[in-house]
Amino acid sequence: MALVALHLAGGIPTDVPAYRNGLQFLIRSQREDGSWLIKSRSKPFQTYFESGFPHVPDQFIAAAGSAWAVAALVLACPAA
């Protein structure tokens, strides 16, 4: 989320070292299944149900975090 905000709202180019370092972190922390594990820090307030996304108890925050990670990576791709 931070990389996307820095680029879109802050105007930081995706080729500066700070952005590239963030991309390297994302690439290193990506799981084999293509997702990113983000641990939930909130207390559960609704009944758990299986969505099919990995990281069972953390699947909803991990899905959102994975989407932000993909967005940051896509922004750094060259235009087609």
LOKOLNU-412743 format. One record per atom (N, C-alpha, C): residue in one letter; x, y, z. Coordinates in steps of 0.2 Angstrom, whole numbers, padded with zeros to 4 digits, always signed. Example, Ala and Ser with C-alpha at 12.3 -4.5 7.8 and 13.67 -1.06 7.14 Angstrom:
2
A+0066-0028+0039
A+0062-0022+0039
A+0066-0016+0039
S+0064-0011+0035
S+0068-0005+0036
S+0064+0000+0039
% end
This chain:
80
M+0004-0006+0000
M+0000+0000+0000
M+0004+0006+0000
A+0010+0006+0004
A+0014+0012+0004
A+0017+0013-0003
L+0020+0008-0006
L+0023+0009-0013
L+0018+0012-0018
V+0012+0010-0018
V+0007+0012-0022
V+0005+0020-0021
A+0004+0021-0014
A+0003+0028-0012
A+0009+0033-0014
L+0015+0030-0013
L+0021+0035-0014
L+0021+0036-0022
H+0019+0031-0026
H+0020+0032-0033
H+0014+0037-0035
L+0008+0034-0034
L+0002+0038-0037
L+0000+0045-0034
A+0001+0045-0027
A-0001+0052-0024
A+0006+0056-0023
G+0011+0053-0022
G+0017+0056-0020
G+0022+0058-0026
G+0020+0054-0032
G+0024+0056-0038
G+0031+0053-0038
I+0032+0048-0034
I+0038+0045-0033
I+0039+0040-0039
P+0044+0041-0043
P+0045+0036-0049
P+0047+0029-0047
T+0044+0024-0051
T+0046+0017-0049
T+0053+0015-0050
D+0057+0019-0053
D+0064+0017-0054
D+0069+0020-0049
V+0066+0023-0044
V+0071+0026-0039
V+0073+0020-0034
P+0079+0021-0031
P+0081+0015-0026
P+0076+0013-0021
A+0073+0018-0018
A+0068+0017-0012
A+0062+0012-0015
Y+0060+0014-0020
Y+0054+0010-0023
Y+0057+0003-0025
R+0062+0003-0028
R+0065-0004-0030
R+0067-0008-0024
N+0069-0005-0019
N+0070-0009-0013
N+0064-0012-0010
G+0058-0008-0010
G+0052-0011-0008
G+0050-0016-0013
L+0051-0016-0019
L+0049-0021-0024
L+0053-0028-0022
Q+0059-0027-0021
Q+0064-0033-0019
Q+0061-0036-0013
F+0059-0032-0008
F+0056-0035-0002
F+0049-0039-0004
L+0045-0036-0008
L+0039-0040-0010
L+0041-0046-0014
I+0046-0046-0018
I+0048-0052-0022
I+0050-0057-0017
R+0055-0055-0012
R+0057-0060-0007
R+0052-0063-0003
S+0047-0059-0001
S+0042-0062+0004
S+0036-0065+0001
Q+0036-0065-0006
Q+0030-0069-0009
Q+0031-0076-0008
R+0025-0079-0007
R+0025-0087-0005
R+0025-0090-0012
E+0026-0097-0012
E+0026-0101-0018
E+0019-0101-0021
D+0014-0100-0018
D+0007-0100-0021
D+0005-0094-0024
G+0010-0089-0023
G+0009-0082-0027
G+0006-0077-0022
S+0004-0079-0016
S+0001-0074-0011
S+0007-0072-0006
W+0004-0067-0002
W+0009-0064+0003
W+0005-0066+0010
L+0008-0068+0015
L+0005-0069+0021
L+0006-0063+0025
I+0000-0060+0027
I-0001-0054+0032
I-0004-0057+0038
K-0001-0057+0043
K-0005-0059+0050
K-0010-0054+0052
S-0016-0056+0054
S-0021-0052+0056
S-0019-0050+0064
R-0020-0044+0065
R-0019-0041+0072
R-0025-0040+0076
S-0031-0041+0072
S-0037-0039+0075
S-0040-0045+0078
K-0045-0044+0083
K-0048-0049+0086
K-0054-0051+0082
P-0055-0058+0081
P-0061-0060+0077
P-0067-0057+0079
F-0072-0055+0075
F-0078-0052+0077
F-0084-0055+0073
Q-0082-0059+0068
Q-0087-0063+0064
Q-0085-0070+0064
T-0090-0074+0062
T-0089-0081+0061
T-0085-0083+0055
Y-0080-0087+0057
Y-0075-0088+0051
Y-0078-0093+0046
F-0077-0091+0040
F-0079-0096+0034
F-0073-0096+0029
E-0073-0102+0026
E-0067-0103+0021
E-0069-0099+0014
S-0064-0095+0012
S-0065-0092+0006
S-0061-0095+0000
G-0056-0100+0002
G-0052-0103-0003
G-0045-0100-0004
F-0044-0094-0001
F-0038-0090-0001
F-0033-0093+0004
P-0027-0094+0003
P-0022-0097+0008
P-0022-0093+0014
H-0019-0096+0019
H-0017-0093+0026
H-0024-0092+0030
V-0027-0098+0031
V-0033-0099+0034
V-0036-0093+0038
P-0033-0093+0044
P-0036-0088+0049
P-0034-0081+0047
D-0029-0080+0043
D-0027-0073+0041
D-0029-0072+0033
Q-0034-0076+0030
Q-0035-0075+0023
Q-0038-0069+0021
F-0042-0065+0025
F-0045-0059+0022
F-0040-0053+0022
I-0036-0053+0027
I-0031-0047+0027
I-0025-0049+0022
A-0024-0056+0021
A-0018-0058+0017
A-0021-0057+0009
A-0027-0058+0008
A-0030-0056+0001
A-0029-0049+0000
A-0031-0045+0004
A-0030-0037+0003
A-0023-0036+0002
G-0018-0038+0007
G-0011-0037+0006
G-0008-0039+0000
S-0010-0045-0003
S-0008-0048-0009
S-0010-0043-0015
A-0016-0041-0014
A-0018-0036-0020
A-0014-0030-0020
W-0012-0027-0014
W-0008-0021-0014
W-0001-0023-0017
A+0002-0028-0015
A+0008-0030-0017
A+0008-0031-0025
V+0003-0034-0028
V+0003-0035-0035
V+0002-0028-0038
A-0002-0023-0035
A-0002-0017-0038
A+0004-0013-0038
A+0008-0014-0033
A+0015-0010-0033
A+0019-0013-0038
L+0019-0020-0039
L+0023-0023-0044
L+0021-0021-0051
V+0015-0021-0052
V+0012-0019-0059
V+0014-0012-0061
L+0014-0008-0056
L+0015-0001-0057
L+0023+0000-0060
A+0027-0005-0058
A+0034-0004-0060
A+0035-0008-0066
C+0030-0011-0069
C+0031-0014-0076
C+0031-0009-0081
P+0035-0010-0086
P+0036-0006-0092
P+0029-0006-0096
A+0027+0000-0098
A+0021+0001-0102
A+0021-0004-0109
A+0016-0007-0110
A+0016-0011-0116
A+0015-0007-0122
% end
